[in-house]
Amino acid sequence: MLILFVFPVLAVLATLWGVYYSRQQLKEAKRIREENHKLFDDQRREDNAWSGKCARASQALCALAPRFIQGSAGQPSGYALSILFPTLVSVLEC
């Protein structure tokens, strides 16, 4: 008689504990997902800000380039810019 009462009660308690644990896991997963979305959005904003800064710097370098290249204004010749900025010239290709 005791077995007929104890096992069903233990089964109900185990089920309730499983439901509670599952809900806690779901809440934790939602929190982590929201945190990841926030971090992703923050990273995207930062990337966009740096992209804009890089674009402005590239434009400034391209505007500055003719001053460092030897030759006349209409026909630049020489490689002074590549001496000053060896890695950027190949990237910018003004």
C-alpha positions as CSV (number, residue, x, y, z in Angstrom):
1,M,0.0,0.0,0.0
2,L,2.9,2.4,0.9
3,I,4.5,1.6,-2.5
4,L,1.3,2.5,-4.3
5,F,1.4,5.9,-2.7
6,V,5.1,6.7,-2.6
7,F,6.1,6.0,-6.2
8,P,3.4,8.2,-7.8
9,V,4.2,11.0,-5.4
10,L,7.9,10.7,-6.2
11,A,7.1,10.5,-9.9
12,V,5.0,13.7,-9.7
13,L,7.8,15.5,-7.7
14,A,10.4,14.4,-10.3
15,T,8.2,15.7,-13.1
16,L,7.7,19.0,-11.4
17,W,11.4,19.3,-10.8
18,G,12.0,18.5,-14.5
19,V,9.5,21.2,-15.6
20,Y,11.1,23.7,-13.2
21,Y,14.6,22.9,-14.5
22,S,13.5,23.1,-18.1
23,R,12.0,26.5,-17.5
24,Q,15.1,27.8,-15.8
25,Q,17.2,26.5,-18.8
26,L,14.9,28.3,-21.2
27,K,15.2,31.5,-19.2
28,E,18.9,31.2,-19.2
29,A,19.0,30.5,-23.0
30,K,16.8,33.6,-23.7
31,R,19.1,35.7,-21.5
32,I,22.2,34.5,-23.3
33,R,20.6,35.0,-26.7
34,E,19.6,38.6,-25.8
35,E,23.1,39.2,-24.5
36,N,24.6,37.9,-27.7
37,H,22.4,40.1,-29.8
38,K,23.3,43.1,-27.8
39,L,27.0,42.3,-28.1
40,F,26.6,41.7,-31.9
41,D,24.8,45.1,-32.3
42,D,27.5,46.9,-30.3
43,Q,30.2,45.3,-32.4
44,R,28.3,46.2,-35.6
45,R,28.1,49.9,-34.4
46,E,31.8,49.9,-33.5
47,D,32.7,48.4,-36.9
48,N,30.6,51.0,-38.7
49,A,32.2,53.8,-36.8
50,W,35.7,52.5,-37.6
51,S,34.8,51.9,-41.2
52,G,33.7,55.6,-41.5
53,K,36.9,56.7,-39.8
54,C,39.0,54.6,-42.2
55,A,37.0,55.9,-45.2
56,R,37.7,59.5,-44.1
57,A,41.3,58.7,-43.6
58,S,41.5,57.1,-47.0
59,Q,39.9,60.1,-48.6
60,A,42.3,62.4,-46.8
61,L,45.3,60.4,-48.0
62,C,44.0,60.4,-51.6
63,A,43.5,64.1,-51.4
64,L,47.0,64.5,-49.9
65,A,48.6,62.1,-52.4
66,P,49.2,64.5,-55.3
67,R,51.2,66.7,-52.9
68,F,53.7,63.9,-52.3
69,I,54.0,62.7,-55.9
70,Q,56.6,64.4,-58.0
71,G,55.7,65.9,-61.3
72,S,53.3,68.5,-62.6
73,A,49.7,68.9,-61.3
74,G,48.2,67.3,-64.4
75,Q,50.9,64.6,-64.9
76,P,52.1,63.2,-61.6
77,S,55.1,60.9,-61.8
78,G,57.3,59.4,-59.1
79,Y,56.7,57.2,-56.1
80,A,57.0,59.5,-53.0
81,L,53.7,58.4,-51.6
82,S,54.7,54.7,-51.7
83,I,57.8,55.7,-49.8
84,L,55.8,57.4,-47.1
85,F,53.0,54.9,-46.9
86,P,54.2,51.6,-48.4
87,T,51.4,49.4,-47.1
88,L,48.5,51.8,-47.8
89,V,49.3,52.7,-51.4
90,S,48.5,49.2,-52.6
91,V,45.2,49.2,-50.5
92,L,44.1,52.7,-51.5
93,E,45.0,52.8,-55.2
94,C,44.0,56.4,-55.5
